[in-house]
């Protein structure tokens, strides 16, 4: 017996109202983060004890800037998606939940813009 | 919603911890921990952007015993979340869902995450000349 309305069935978005978009985005960012985070750990290990000039030389080296920017974008997107599920699971008060979800998104945007701006200042600055 | 006198399922503490449930909650805990680590990453990059002195302060903090302890924790958390995330992808593809396989892949994730952590730290200390 089908209990879903015709409209609900044709939209196919389920009870969370956003279908599989969150699930897919979490998987796509996860796939991107497999090579990117391995590269990141490898890079950080090579940066142990480095000073600012050494860091700049590394960042201006082949691939570093682009891979670091991609890593940060995938990381903060994935972080936002993951923390969203944690909030939805544990924050039951509707008002607090909505506030937390909005802050989570704003925080992720702030962190990705802040870190990539920092990358640019290191690479292009004096 | 009236929940009345409905019987409720027993809460988590009632159940004996098992490799399946422990690794499951560890995935979430390491994810939250890595979000905290991401904040430090943003601080580290901004310190480098701010100037040599600020970056030196950041490097000094990360090289302190507390900094190293945190970095060791984040290294393991990252490798655990990474390995267990790959395990999740196999499940998403409908593979490895039989209980014996779930147990085996779980232990593989535990051993691999510890192994990768040790390799990374030996490599890091090796570059420092064994400091």
gemmi code that builds the backbone of each chain (N, CA, C; Angstrom):
import gemmi

chains = {
    "A": [
        ("UNK", (0.847, -1.198, 0.000), (0.000, 0.000, 0.000), (0.881, 1.245, 0.000)),
        ("UNK", (0.658, 2.087, -0.964), (1.464, 3.308, -1.058), (0.831, 4.412, -0.236)),
        ("UNK", (1.572, 4.883, 0.761), (1.050, 5.954, 1.620), (1.535, 7.333, 1.180)),
        ("UNK", (2.460, 7.354, 0.231), (3.000, 8.645, -0.184), (2.043, 9.333, -1.143)),
        ("UNK", (2.038, 10.665, -1.058), (1.197, 11.425, -1.986), (1.830, 11.368, -3.374)),
        ("UNK", (1.003, 11.635, -4.406), (1.520, 11.631, -5.775), (2.628, 12.668, -5.933)),
        ("UNK", (2.421, 13.836, -5.305), (3.421, 14.907, -5.422), (4.749, 14.488, -4.786)),
        ("UNK", (4.643, 13.884, -3.569), (5.844, 13.429, -2.879), (6.574, 12.369, -3.688)),
        ("UNK", (5.781, 11.488, -4.330), (6.391, 10.401, -5.097), (7.122, 10.948, -6.322)),
        ("UNK", (6.499, 11.914, -6.995), (7.097, 12.408, -8.231), (8.312, 13.290, -7.933)),
        ("UNK", (8.295, 13.955, -6.791), (9.475, 14.754, -6.425), (10.630, 13.849, -5.994)),
        ("UNK", (10.286, 12.747, -5.321), (11.297, 11.772, -4.930), (12.316, 12.304, -3.941)),
        ("UNK", (11.923, 13.238, -3.087), (12.883, 13.863, -2.178), (12.858, 13.284, -0.765)),
        ("UNK", (11.889, 12.424, -0.478), (11.860, 11.775, 0.833), (11.521, 12.730, 1.961)),
        ("UNK", (11.589, 12.195, 3.217), (11.140, 12.971, 4.366), (12.085, 14.119, 4.708)),
        ("UNK", (13.360, 14.008, 4.295), (14.309, 15.081, 4.608), (14.202, 16.227, 3.612)),
        ("UNK", (13.414, 16.048, 2.572), (13.105, 17.085, 1.575), (14.272, 17.477, 0.673)),
        ("UNK", (15.386, 16.765, 0.786), (16.464, 17.133, -0.136), (17.053, 15.922, -0.849)),
        ("UNK", (16.263, 14.840, -0.890), (16.673, 13.687, -1.682), (18.033, 13.149, -1.319)),
        ("UNK", (18.828, 12.805, -2.329), (20.123, 12.181, -2.074), (21.281, 13.161, -2.244)),
        ("UNK", (20.987, 14.468, -2.346), (22.064, 15.418, -2.662), (23.133, 15.465, -1.574)),
        ("UNK", (22.695, 15.445, -0.298), (23.672, 15.481, 0.798), (24.543, 14.235, 0.771)),
        ("UNK", (23.905, 13.093, 0.636), (24.617, 11.814, 0.602), (25.653, 11.793, -0.516)),
        ("UNK", (25.231, 12.228, -1.703), (26.141, 12.230, -2.849), (27.300, 13.184, -2.639)),
        ("UNK", (27.011, 14.392, -2.161), (28.076, 15.383, -1.963), (29.093, 14.866, -0.957)),
        ("UNK", (28.600, 14.165, 0.092), (29.503, 13.612, 1.097), (30.428, 12.573, 0.463)),
        ("UNK", (29.884, 11.738, -0.423), (30.702, 10.698, -1.074), (31.679, 11.303, -2.078)),
        ("UNK", (31.215, 12.281, -2.866), (32.095, 12.883, -3.874), (33.272, 13.589, -3.193)),
        ("UNK", (32.997, 14.357, -2.115), (34.085, 15.023, -1.412), (34.991, 13.985, -0.741)),
        ("UNK", (34.411, 12.880, -0.279), (35.221, 11.821, 0.352), (36.187, 11.220, -0.668)),
        ("UNK", (35.680, 10.957, -1.880), (36.530, 10.390, -2.934), (37.674, 11.360, -3.254)),
        ("UNK", (37.350, 12.657, -3.355), (38.382, 13.656, -3.642), (39.407, 13.708, -2.519)),
        ("UNK", (38.939, 13.530, -1.276), (39.825, 13.676, -0.117), (40.761, 12.482, 0.073)),
        ("UNK", (40.472, 11.352, -0.550), (41.380, 10.201, -0.383), (42.779, 10.562, -0.900)),
        ("UNK", (42.945, 10.918, -2.194), (44.299, 11.290, -2.618), (44.774, 12.608, -2.012)),
        ("UNK", (43.860, 13.579, -1.878), (44.269, 14.902, -1.397), (44.789, 14.858, 0.035)),
        ("UNK", (44.139, 14.071, 0.907), (44.601, 14.062, 2.297), (45.890, 13.253, 2.442)),
        ("UNK", (46.073, 12.223, 1.604), (47.350, 11.498, 1.625), (48.469, 12.451, 1.192)),
        ("UNK", (48.201, 13.217, 0.118), (49.178, 14.216, -0.334), (49.444, 15.252, 0.772)),
        ("UNK", (48.395, 15.658, 1.468), (48.531, 16.661, 2.528), (49.433, 16.159, 3.657)),
        ("UNK", (49.205, 14.918, 4.113), (50.032, 14.376, 5.194), (51.484, 14.279, 4.738)),
        ("UNK", (51.684, 13.785, 3.504), (53.023, 13.682, 2.944), (53.698, 15.052, 2.939)),
        ("UNK", (52.954, 16.085, 2.531), (53.497, 17.448, 2.462), (53.849, 17.976, 3.844)),
        ("UNK", (52.927, 17.792, 4.789), (53.156, 18.318, 6.136), (54.375, 17.642, 6.775)),
        ("UNK", (54.524, 16.332, 6.536), (55.690, 15.629, 7.057), (56.971, 16.270, 6.510)),
        ("UNK", (56.930, 16.650, 5.227), (58.101, 17.288, 4.624), (58.300, 18.725, 5.074)),
        ("UNK", (57.279, 19.302, 5.703), (57.365, 20.691, 6.165), (57.705, 20.782, 7.652)),
        ("UNK", (58.027, 19.647, 8.275), (58.330, 19.659, 9.715), (59.469, 20.632, 9.998)),
        ("UNK", (59.221, 21.569, 10.926), (60.268, 22.490, 11.368), (60.635, 23.582, 10.389)),
        ("UNK", (59.858, 23.759, 9.323), (60.195, 24.741, 8.288), (59.874, 26.160, 8.772)),
        ("UNK", (60.593, 27.173, 8.238), (60.246, 28.563, 8.562), (59.373, 29.130, 7.436)),
        ("UNK", (59.005, 30.416, 7.565), (58.061, 30.994, 6.619), (58.595, 30.976, 5.187)),
        ("UNK", (59.885, 31.274, 5.023), (60.459, 31.276, 3.676), (60.399, 29.877, 3.064)),
        ("UNK", (60.724, 28.894, 3.890), (60.669, 27.517, 3.412), (59.250, 27.115, 3.030)),
        ("UNK", (58.302, 27.594, 3.820), (56.896, 27.299, 3.530), (56.487, 27.918, 2.202)),
        ("UNK", (56.961, 29.151, 1.957), (56.632, 29.844, 0.709), (57.261, 29.140, -0.495)),
        ("UNK", (58.490, 28.688, -0.329), (59.158, 27.949, -1.415), (58.358, 26.695, -1.756)),
        ("UNK", (57.917, 25.996, -0.704), (57.114, 24.785, -0.932), (55.799, 25.125, -1.644)),
        ("UNK", (55.128, 26.206, -1.168), (53.816, 26.551, -1.729), (53.934, 26.977, -3.189)),
        ("UNK", (55.073, 27.590, -3.562), (55.278, 28.008, -4.941), (55.867, 26.891, -5.802)),
        ("UNK", (56.127, 25.758, -5.189), (56.643, 24.609, -5.937), (55.538, 23.969, -6.769)),
        ("UNK", (55.915, 22.981, -7.599), (54.950, 22.384, -8.541), (53.747, 21.751, -7.831)),
        ("UNK", (52.565, 22.206, -8.191), (51.337, 21.572, -7.720), (50.858, 21.977, -6.339)),
        ("UNK", (51.746, 22.501, -5.505), (51.387, 22.704, -4.103), (50.164, 23.601, -3.920)),
        ("UNK", (50.179, 24.763, -4.598), (49.098, 25.727, -4.377), (47.748, 25.145, -4.797)),
        ("UNK", (47.704, 24.591, -6.010), (46.432, 24.068, -6.528), (45.931, 22.909, -5.667)),
        ("UNK", (46.838, 21.979, -5.318), (46.421, 20.824, -4.514), (45.975, 21.265, -3.121)),
        ("UNK", (46.686, 22.255, -2.556), (46.315, 22.753, -1.223), (44.935, 23.416, -1.288)),
        ("UNK", (44.682, 24.221, -2.325), (43.377, 24.876, -2.458), (42.271, 23.829, -2.638)),
        ("UNK", (42.525, 22.826, -3.475), (41.538, 21.760, -3.680), (41.286, 21.002, -2.381)),
        ("UNK", (42.380, 20.718, -1.651), (42.253, 20.009, -0.373), (41.380, 20.803, 0.594)),
        ("UNK", (41.632, 22.115, 0.685), (40.878, 22.943, 1.629), (39.400, 23.018, 1.250)),
        ("UNK", (39.113, 23.153, -0.049), (37.718, 23.229, -0.490), (36.997, 21.914, -0.177)),
        ("UNK", (37.625, 20.787, -0.550), (37.000, 19.478, -0.309), (36.857, 19.223, 1.189)),
        ("UNK", (37.907, 19.598, 1.948), (37.906, 19.385, 3.399), (36.753, 20.126, 4.078)),
        ("UNK", (36.612, 21.416, 3.774), (35.593, 22.193, 4.495), (34.180, 21.882, 4.009)),
        ("UNK", (34.054, 21.509, 2.734), (32.752, 21.060, 2.243), (32.357, 19.769, 2.981)),
        ("UNK", (33.309, 18.820, 3.030), (33.065, 17.534, 3.690), (32.801, 17.725, 5.188)),
        ("UNK", (33.556, 18.644, 5.794), (33.373, 18.930, 7.221), (31.970, 19.468, 7.487)),
        ("UNK", (31.534, 20.393, 6.641), (30.200, 20.972, 6.813), (29.128, 19.893, 6.704)),
        ("UNK", (29.272, 19.016, 5.717), (28.278, 17.960, 5.522), (28.242, 17.005, 6.721)),
        ("UNK", (29.430, 16.661, 7.227), (29.505, 15.735, 8.351), (28.959, 16.331, 9.631)),
        ("UNK", (29.365, 17.579, 9.924), (28.880, 18.220, 11.149), (27.370, 18.453, 11.078)),
        ("UNK", (26.858, 18.678, 9.865), (25.410, 18.849, 9.705), (24.653, 17.616, 10.217)),
        ("UNK", (25.157, 16.435, 9.872), (24.489, 15.199, 10.310), (24.574, 15.051, 11.828)),
        ("UNK", (25.738, 15.410, 12.383), (25.901, 15.334, 13.838), (24.891, 16.264, 14.521)),
        ("UNK", (24.761, 17.482, 14.002), (23.802, 18.441, 14.579), (22.378, 17.898, 14.459)),
        ("UNK", (22.040, 17.393, 13.278), (20.677, 16.879, 13.068), (20.369, 15.706, 13.993)),
        ("UNK", (21.414, 14.921, 14.329), (21.212, 13.760, 15.197), (21.046, 14.139, 16.671)),
        ("UNK", (21.768, 15.158, 17.119), (21.847, 15.402, 18.556), (21.135, 16.662, 19.041)),
        ("UNK", (20.883, 17.632, 18.158), (20.225, 18.866, 18.592), (18.739, 18.742, 18.255)),
        ("UNK", (17.926, 18.547, 19.306), (16.512, 18.253, 19.068), (15.632, 19.487, 19.114)),
        ("UNK", (16.083, 20.523, 19.820), (15.319, 21.771, 19.875), (15.375, 22.432, 18.496)),
        ("UNK", (14.191, 22.680, 17.908), (14.140, 23.130, 16.513), (14.894, 24.443, 16.301)),
        ("UNK", (14.708, 25.387, 17.233), (15.363, 26.688, 17.092), (16.898, 26.535, 17.152)),
        ("UNK", (17.379, 25.794, 18.171), (18.823, 25.588, 18.305), (19.395, 24.828, 17.106)),
        ("UNK", (18.581, 23.890, 16.602), (19.045, 23.095, 15.464), (19.247, 23.981, 14.241)),
        ("UNK", (18.258, 24.813, 13.945), (18.348, 25.675, 12.758), (19.517, 26.653, 12.903)),
        ("UNK", (19.654, 27.233, 14.122), (20.766, 28.166, 14.353), (22.109, 27.447, 14.151)),
        ("UNK", (22.223, 26.231, 14.713), (23.478, 25.474, 14.579), (23.783, 25.145, 13.122)),
        ("UNK", (22.748, 24.755, 12.378), (22.957, 24.388, 10.977), (23.417, 25.585, 10.155)),
        ("UNK", (22.820, 26.756, 10.426), (23.221, 27.966, 9.697), (24.650, 28.355, 10.070)),
        ("UNK", (24.959, 28.339, 11.388), (26.315, 28.681, 11.832), (27.345, 27.727, 11.239)),
        ("UNK", (26.985, 26.449, 11.157), (27.876, 25.447, 10.584), (28.227, 25.795, 9.145)),
        ("UNK", (27.222, 26.191, 8.373), (27.476, 26.550, 6.968), (28.307, 27.822, 6.866)),
        ("UNK", (27.957, 28.817, 7.679), (28.711, 30.078, 7.643), (30.163, 29.841, 8.065)),
        ("UNK", (30.357, 29.001, 9.095), (31.701, 28.704, 9.569), (32.539, 28.050, 8.465)),
        ("UNK", (31.938, 27.096, 7.755), (32.667, 26.401, 6.688), (33.081, 27.383, 5.597)),
        ("UNK", (32.190, 28.284, 5.224), (32.516, 29.270, 4.184), (33.625, 30.198, 4.681)),
        ("UNK", (33.498, 30.643, 5.939), (34.525, 31.517, 6.500), (35.892, 30.822, 6.491)),
        ("UNK", (35.928, 29.554, 6.923), (37.204, 28.856, 7.033), (37.840, 28.621, 5.670)),
        ("UNK", (37.030, 28.300, 4.668), (37.611, 28.033, 3.346), (38.111, 29.337, 2.724)),
        ("UNK", (37.370, 30.425, 2.892), (37.810, 31.716, 2.337), (39.052, 32.194, 3.086)),
        ("UNK", (39.025, 32.076, 4.420), (40.158, 32.508, 5.235), (41.435, 31.753, 4.871)),
        ("UNK", (41.338, 30.428, 4.724), (42.548, 29.644, 4.488), (43.079, 29.845, 3.066)),
        ("UNK", (42.186, 29.980, 2.087), (42.664, 30.175, 0.709), (43.203, 31.594, 0.523)),
        ("UNK", (42.607, 32.572, 1.214), (43.169, 33.930, 1.199), (44.579, 33.913, 1.801)),
        ("UNK", (44.743, 33.149, 2.889), (46.068, 33.036, 3.511), (47.068, 32.432, 2.525)),
        ("UNK", (46.637, 31.391, 1.795), (47.511, 30.777, 0.788), (47.976, 31.806, -0.231)),
        ("UNK", (47.030, 32.638, -0.698), (47.362, 33.649, -1.704), (48.363, 34.657, -1.140)),
        ("UNK", (48.144, 35.062, 0.113), (49.044, 36.052, 0.717), (50.452, 35.477, 0.877)),
        ("UNK", (50.543, 34.173, 1.197), (51.872, 33.552, 1.326), (52.532, 33.464, -0.047)),
        ("UNK", (51.766, 33.009, -1.041), (52.354, 32.747, -2.362), (52.711, 34.034, -3.095)),
        ("UNK", (51.837, 35.039, -3.006), (52.033, 36.249, -3.810), (52.602, 37.402, -2.995)),
        ("UNK", (52.562, 37.294, -1.658), (53.009, 38.392, -0.801), (54.529, 38.467, -0.713)),
        ("UNK", (54.997, 39.457, 0.064), (56.439, 39.673, 0.166), (57.131, 38.676, 1.066)),
    ],
    "B": [
        ("UNK", (3.466, 15.092, 19.403), (3.322, 13.642, 19.263), (3.183, 13.010, 20.646)),
        ("UNK", (2.132, 12.199, 20.841), (1.925, 11.539, 22.122), (2.663, 10.213, 22.138)),
        ("UNK", (3.698, 10.135, 22.994), (4.461, 8.893, 23.047), (3.882, 7.940, 24.085)),
        ("UNK", (2.977, 8.466, 24.966), (2.264, 7.621, 25.909), (3.157, 6.674, 26.685)),
        ("UNK", (2.676, 5.431, 26.831), (3.436, 4.439, 27.579), (4.099, 3.414, 26.670)),
        ("UNK", (4.347, 3.856, 25.439), (4.987, 2.941, 24.501), (6.253, 2.358, 25.097)),
        ("UNK", (6.526, 1.076, 24.851), (7.832, 0.557, 25.265), (8.944, 1.215, 24.445)),
        ("UNK", (10.017, 1.580, 25.128), (11.146, 2.193, 24.427), (12.286, 1.184, 24.325)),
        ("UNK", (13.069, 1.295, 23.278), (14.221, 0.405, 23.169), (15.241, 0.826, 24.218)),
        ("UNK", (15.974, -0.141, 24.788), (16.961, 0.208, 25.813), (18.026, 1.141, 25.236)),
        ("UNK", (18.597, 1.952, 26.108), (19.582, 2.913, 25.620), (20.934, 2.235, 25.405)),
        ("UNK", (21.846, 2.977, 24.769), (23.123, 2.428, 24.289), (23.934, 1.687, 25.346)),
        ("UNK", (23.893, 2.219, 26.600), (24.757, 1.646, 27.633), (24.436, 0.184, 27.922)),
        ("UNK", (23.222, -0.229, 27.558), (22.805, -1.596, 27.841), (23.610, -2.600, 27.013)),
        ("UNK", (24.025, -2.166, 25.818), (24.658, -3.097, 24.896), (26.152, -3.224, 25.149)),
        ("UNK", (26.643, -4.428, 24.968), (28.081, -4.672, 25.093), (28.789, -4.019, 23.912)),
        ("UNK", (29.856, -3.259, 24.162), (30.595, -2.664, 23.037), (31.169, -3.767, 22.141)),
        ("UNK", (31.003, -3.582, 20.845), (31.540, -4.559, 19.894), (32.374, -3.812, 18.867)),
        ("UNK", (33.193, -4.543, 18.137), (34.066, -3.915, 17.134), (33.232, -3.084, 16.142)),
        ("UNK", (32.048, -3.593, 15.799), (31.203, -2.871, 14.834), (30.736, -1.531, 15.390)),
        ("UNK", (30.193, -1.552, 16.614), (29.643, -0.316, 17.177), (30.739, 0.652, 17.579)),
        ("UNK", (31.855, 0.117, 18.107), (32.955, 0.990, 18.548), (33.565, 1.706, 17.345)),
        ("UNK", (33.814, 0.971, 16.250), (34.408, 1.603, 15.066), (33.437, 2.594, 14.440)),
        ("UNK", (32.147, 2.303, 14.545), (31.142, 3.211, 13.974), (31.163, 4.565, 14.679)),
        ("UNK", (31.146, 4.527, 16.022), (31.131, 5.809, 16.747), (32.495, 6.490, 16.641)),
        ("UNK", (33.574, 5.687, 16.492), (34.898, 6.284, 16.296), (34.962, 7.090, 14.999)),
        ("UNK", (34.222, 6.651, 13.992), (34.219, 7.393, 12.729), (33.668, 8.801, 12.956)),
        ("UNK", (32.612, 8.868, 13.740), (32.016, 10.171, 14.043), (32.921, 11.001, 14.951)),
        ("UNK", (33.484, 10.348, 15.997), (34.351, 11.079, 16.934), (35.591, 11.613, 16.215)),
        ("UNK", (36.214, 10.767, 15.362), (37.397, 11.254, 14.637), (37.009, 12.372, 13.676)),
        ("UNK", (35.823, 12.294, 13.084), (35.365, 13.363, 12.194), (35.255, 14.688, 12.932)),
        ("UNK", (34.666, 14.652, 14.132), (34.533, 15.882, 14.929), (35.919, 16.380, 15.351)),
        ("UNK", (36.784, 15.446, 15.738), (38.147, 15.813, 16.127), (38.905, 16.452, 14.973)),
        ("UNK", (38.698, 15.914, 13.768), (39.387, 16.464, 12.599), (38.864, 17.853, 12.253)),
        ("UNK", (37.595, 18.115, 12.559), (37.062, 19.473, 12.352), (37.810, 20.454, 13.251)),
        ("UNK", (38.108, 20.025, 14.494), (38.901, 20.874, 15.394), (40.311, 21.042, 14.837)),
        ("UNK", (40.867, 19.968, 14.286), (42.189, 20.044, 13.674), (42.212, 20.993, 12.485)),
        ("UNK", (41.099, 21.038, 11.743), (41.005, 21.934, 10.584), (41.099, 23.391, 11.026)),
        ("UNK", (40.581, 23.691, 12.221), (40.701, 25.053, 12.754), (42.172, 25.415, 12.960)),
        ("UNK", (42.948, 24.441, 13.477), (44.374, 24.681, 13.695), (45.094, 24.852, 12.345)),
        ("UNK", (44.666, 24.086, 11.354), (45.236, 24.237, 10.008), (45.005, 25.655, 9.477)),
        ("UNK", (43.805, 26.186, 9.683), (43.497, 27.550, 9.239), (44.361, 28.557, 10.008)),
        ("UNK", (44.524, 28.324, 11.326), (45.405, 29.190, 12.122), (46.833, 29.140, 11.592)),
        ("UNK", (47.318, 27.939, 11.302), (48.692, 27.737, 10.818), (48.923, 28.495, 9.510)),
        ("UNK", (47.977, 28.386, 8.582), (48.113, 29.066, 7.285), (48.049, 30.581, 7.464)),
        ("UNK", (47.142, 31.037, 8.330), (47.029, 32.481, 8.549), (48.267, 33.035, 9.262)),
        ("UNK", (48.861, 32.228, 10.132), (50.099, 32.666, 10.792), (51.204, 32.842, 9.755)),
        ("UNK", (51.290, 31.909, 8.810), (52.295, 32.024, 7.748), (52.025, 33.247, 6.878)),
        ("UNK", (50.743, 33.544, 6.644), (50.393, 34.709, 5.826), (50.709, 36.001, 6.572)),
        ("UNK", (50.602, 35.963, 7.900), (50.779, 37.177, 8.702), (52.243, 37.602, 8.751)),
        ("UNK", (53.135, 36.644, 8.860), (54.550, 37.011, 8.883), (55.427, 35.949, 9.502)),
        ("UNK", (56.751, 36.096, 9.368), (57.703, 35.083, 9.863), (57.589, 34.862, 11.367)),
        ("UNK", (57.372, 35.950, 12.132), (57.316, 35.798, 13.592), (56.078, 35.020, 14.022)),
        ("UNK", (54.943, 35.382, 13.423), (53.697, 34.676, 13.755), (53.801, 33.207, 13.376)),
        ("UNK", (54.429, 32.932, 12.231), (54.574, 31.543, 11.792), (55.513, 30.781, 12.729)),
        ("UNK", (56.568, 31.467, 13.190), (57.498, 30.812, 14.108), (56.798, 30.443, 15.410)),
        ("UNK", (55.923, 31.359, 15.883), (55.156, 31.060, 17.102), (54.263, 29.841, 16.893)),
        ("UNK", (53.613, 29.783, 15.713), (52.745, 28.638, 15.405), (53.568, 27.356, 15.348)),
        ("UNK", (54.725, 27.423, 14.684), (55.591, 26.241, 14.569), (56.103, 25.798, 15.944)),
        ("UNK", (56.444, 26.788, 16.788), (56.923, 26.457, 18.133), (55.838, 25.761, 18.942)),
        ("UNK", (54.611, 26.289, 18.838), (53.517, 25.646, 19.577), (53.308, 24.211, 19.088)),
        ("UNK", (53.292, 24.030, 17.759), (53.049, 22.688, 17.218), (54.195, 21.727, 17.545)),
        ("UNK", (55.389, 22.282, 17.788), (56.542, 21.434, 18.121), (56.633, 21.153, 19.623)),
        ("UNK", (55.812, 21.861, 20.446), (55.828, 21.611, 21.892), (55.226, 20.234, 22.176)),
        ("UNK", (55.365, 19.796, 23.418), (54.841, 18.450, 23.736), (53.332, 18.388, 23.524)),
        ("UNK", (52.636, 19.504, 23.876), (51.183, 19.525, 23.679), (50.845, 19.536, 22.186)),
        ("UNK", (51.586, 20.346, 21.429), (51.373, 20.410, 19.981), (51.592, 19.060, 19.333)),
        ("UNK", (52.679, 18.387, 19.741), (52.974, 17.079, 19.151), (51.925, 16.039, 19.521)),
        ("UNK", (51.459, 16.114, 20.774), (50.419, 15.169, 21.205), (49.149, 15.358, 20.363)),
        ("UNK", (48.778, 16.636, 20.152), (47.593, 16.929, 19.340), (47.797, 16.453, 17.900)),
        ("UNK", (48.977, 16.756, 17.345), (49.247, 16.358, 15.961), (49.251, 14.839, 15.803)),
        ("UNK", (49.782, 14.138, 16.836), (49.768, 12.669, 16.787), (48.323, 12.172, 16.763)),
        ("UNK", (47.489, 12.771, 17.613), (46.076, 12.397, 17.651), (45.386, 12.680, 16.319)),
        ("UNK", (45.678, 13.845, 15.752), (45.044, 14.196, 14.480), (45.542, 13.324, 13.327)),
        ("UNK", (46.823, 12.925, 13.405), (47.347, 12.034, 12.356), (46.578, 10.717, 12.371)),
        ("UNK", (46.440, 10.149, 13.581), (45.719, 8.877, 13.654), (44.251, 9.071, 13.263)),
        ("UNK", (43.630, 10.169, 13.763), (42.216, 10.419, 13.455), (42.011, 10.522, 11.948)),
        ("UNK", (42.945, 11.218, 11.265), (42.813, 11.381, 9.821), (42.918, 10.033, 9.109)),
        ("UNK", (43.926, 9.232, 9.502), (44.095, 7.939, 8.833), (42.940, 6.995, 9.171)),
        ("UNK", (42.446, 7.062, 10.410), (41.310, 6.215, 10.757), (40.085, 6.591, 9.925)),
        ("UNK", (39.792, 7.894, 9.887), (38.613, 8.383, 9.158), (38.748, 8.071, 7.667)),
        ("UNK", (39.979, 8.190, 7.164), (40.264, 7.901, 5.747), (40.034, 6.420, 5.439)),
        ("UNK", (40.663, 5.545, 6.246), (40.541, 4.095, 6.008), (39.110, 3.619, 6.217)),
        ("UNK", (38.483, 4.091, 7.293), (37.116, 3.653, 7.560), (36.150, 4.258, 6.534)),
        ("UNK", (36.497, 5.439, 6.006), (35.686, 6.046, 4.948), (35.705, 5.196, 3.687)),
        ("UNK", (36.888, 4.639, 3.376), (36.992, 3.739, 2.217), (36.154, 2.486, 2.469)),
        ("UNK", (36.175, 2.005, 3.736), (35.353, 0.855, 4.122), (33.872, 1.174, 3.877)),
        ("UNK", (33.476, 2.419, 4.239), (32.094, 2.848, 4.006), (31.746, 2.847, 2.516)),
        ("UNK", (32.715, 3.239, 1.675), (32.459, 3.278, 0.230), (32.206, 1.880, -0.315)),
        ("UNK", (32.938, 0.888, 0.214), (32.688, -0.494, -0.217), (31.269, -0.916, 0.194)),
        ("UNK", (30.861, -0.521, 1.402), (29.496, -0.837, 1.844), (28.480, -0.168, 0.927)),
        ("UNK", (28.760, 1.102, 0.557), (27.852, 1.828, -0.335), (27.708, 1.100, -1.665)),
        ("UNK", (28.797, 0.428, -2.085), (28.768, -0.320, -3.343), (28.155, -1.706, -3.136)),
        ("UNK", (27.691, -1.985, -1.909), (27.037, -3.257, -1.623), (28.001, -4.399, -1.352)),
        ("UNK", (29.258, -4.070, -1.101), (30.264, -5.109, -0.867), (30.681, -5.160, 0.602)),
        ("UNK", (31.100, -6.331, 1.053), (31.665, -6.484, 2.401), (30.670, -6.314, 3.522)),
        ("UNK", (29.404, -6.646, 3.260), (28.375, -6.425, 4.270), (28.102, -7.641, 5.153)),
        ("UNK", (28.716, -8.792, 4.825), (28.548, -9.965, 5.685), (29.343, -9.766, 6.974)),
        ("UNK", (28.797, -10.249, 8.091), (29.407, -9.979, 9.390), (30.886, -10.356, 9.496)),
        ("UNK", (31.295, -11.567, 9.019), (32.737, -11.884, 9.110), (33.596, -10.868, 8.355)),
        ("UNK", (33.102, -10.425, 7.183), (33.854, -9.431, 6.410), (33.905, -8.091, 7.133)),
        ("UNK", (32.772, -7.731, 7.773), (32.727, -6.466, 8.523), (33.766, -6.491, 9.650)),
        ("UNK", (33.895, -7.651, 10.310), (34.889, -7.761, 11.384), (36.311, -7.664, 10.839)),
        ("UNK", (36.568, -8.390, 9.742), (37.926, -8.382, 9.168), (38.302, -6.979, 8.697)),
        ("UNK", (37.410, -6.323, 7.925), (37.757, -5.000, 7.400), (37.894, -3.998, 8.549)),
        ("UNK", (37.117, -4.198, 9.614), (37.239, -3.322, 10.778), (38.628, -3.392, 11.383)),
        ("UNK", (39.117, -4.615, 11.574), (40.465, -4.765, 12.151), (41.535, -4.278, 11.186)),
        ("UNK", (41.303, -4.472, 9.877), (42.256, -3.941, 8.885), (42.361, -2.422, 9.040)),
        ("UNK", (41.196, -1.767, 9.210), (41.175, -0.310, 9.372), (41.958, 0.103, 10.623)),
        ("UNK", (41.759, -0.634, 11.727), (42.465, -0.302, 12.972), (43.976, -0.422, 12.780)),
        ("UNK", (44.405, -1.562, 12.222), (45.848, -1.802, 12.043), (46.434, -0.819, 11.033)),
        ("UNK", (45.721, -0.607, 9.915), (46.239, 0.286, 8.868), (46.375, 1.716, 9.396)),
        ("UNK", (45.365, 2.182, 10.150), (45.423, 3.566, 10.632), (46.595, 3.748, 11.594)),
        ("UNK", (46.831, 2.740, 12.455), (47.979, 2.826, 13.370), (49.285, 2.743, 12.592)),
        ("UNK", (49.333, 1.865, 11.578), (50.545, 1.705, 10.770), (50.901, 2.976, 10.011)),
        ("UNK", (49.913, 3.568, 9.351), (50.170, 4.802, 8.597), (50.604, 5.939, 9.527)),
        ("UNK", (50.024, 5.964, 10.738), (50.411, 6.992, 11.704), (51.876, 6.835, 12.086)),
        ("UNK", (52.280, 5.593, 12.395), (53.674, 5.340, 12.768), (54.620, 5.699, 11.627)),
        ("UNK", (54.265, 5.299, 10.394), (55.119, 5.586, 9.233), (55.299, 7.097, 9.064)),
        ("UNK", (54.190, 7.842, 9.182), (54.256, 9.303, 9.008), (55.171, 9.930, 10.053)),
        ("UNK", (55.042, 9.459, 11.304), (55.826, 10.080, 12.370), (57.291, 9.682, 12.309)),
        ("UNK", (57.564, 8.431, 11.913), (58.968, 8.048, 11.713), (59.573, 8.890, 10.602)),
        ("UNK", (58.799, 9.116, 9.525), (59.286, 9.932, 8.402), (59.553, 11.356, 8.874)),
        ("UNK", (58.631, 11.914, 9.664), (58.797, 13.272, 10.168), (60.025, 13.420, 11.053)),
        ("UNK", (60.196, 12.449, 11.973), (61.358, 12.503, 12.870), (62.649, 12.219, 12.093)),
        ("UNK", (62.542, 11.382, 11.073), (63.708, 11.092, 10.242), (64.217, 12.352, 9.561)),
        ("UNK", (63.282, 13.192, 9.065), (63.656, 14.435, 8.398), (64.276, 15.424, 9.382)),
        ("UNK", (63.848, 15.324, 10.638), (64.406, 16.219, 11.652), (65.773, 15.718, 12.143)),
        ("UNK", (66.163, 14.567, 11.662), (67.428, 13.988, 12.116), (67.312, 13.339, 13.484)),
        ("UNK", (66.145, 12.799, 13.755), (65.947, 12.027, 14.977), (65.768, 12.843, 16.237)),
        ("UNK", (65.391, 14.106, 16.087), (65.185, 14.969, 17.260), (64.034, 14.432, 18.109)),
    ],
}
model = gemmi.Model(1)
for chain_id, residues in chains.items():
    chain = gemmi.Chain(chain_id)
    for i, (resn, *xyz) in enumerate(residues, 1):
        res = gemmi.Residue()
        res.name, res.seqid = resn, gemmi.SeqId(i, " ")
        for name, pos in zip(("N", "CA", "C"), xyz):
            atom = gemmi.Atom()
            atom.name, atom.element = name, gemmi.Element(name[0])
            atom.pos, atom.b_iso = gemmi.Position(*pos), 0.0
            res.add_atom(atom)
        chain.add_residue(res)
    model.add_chain(chain)
structure = gemmi.Structure()
structure.add_model(model)
structure.setup_entities()
